[in-house]
Amino acid sequence: MMQPRSQSGFTLIELMIVIVILGILVGIGLPSYQRQILRSNRADAQAALLGFAQAMERRFTQNYSYEASAAGGADTGAPDPTVYPSQSPIDGNDPAYNLSIQAADDTGFTIRATPIAGGRQAGDGFLELDSLGRRAWDANNDNALATTEFTWE
């Protein structure tokens, strides 16, 4: 005589419960992950601005002025490629920020990292650094800089 075989596997209810649990975990984890990516990209831009400031200081020691550090010998705009790269991260294939010189004269400079329009950092606000070491971040993207003396948020 043949014995009936018992079937093994998952029921539809069990599969639905697993899908719901995974959905909840993704719903909790994804925003946190995205926030961390934004913070990481911002940290890359901060490091790029510090490197850019060092490049501007090297330029000053060679020319006794910060002027003509932008592309085409201008005082504002994207940096001359011989001074510093124009995007951050400087070693990545997917840039998140454009680097630019906002002002440069004989005695000082202001440089900025602006999120690329439509990019992954869009809406995160720009970062600024000047020759006196003052750092600022337009955190709310409203052109109201939050200046701090030692760190960016």
Buried (B, 14 or more C-beta within 10 A) or exposed (E): EEEEEEEEEEEEEEEEEEEEEEEEEEEEEEEEEEEEEBEEBBEBBBBBBBBBBEBBEEBBEEEEBBBBBBBEEBBBBBBBEEBBBBBBBBEEEEBBBBBBBBBBEEEEBBBBBBBBEEBBBEEBBBBBBBBEEEBBBBBEEEEEBEEEEEEBE
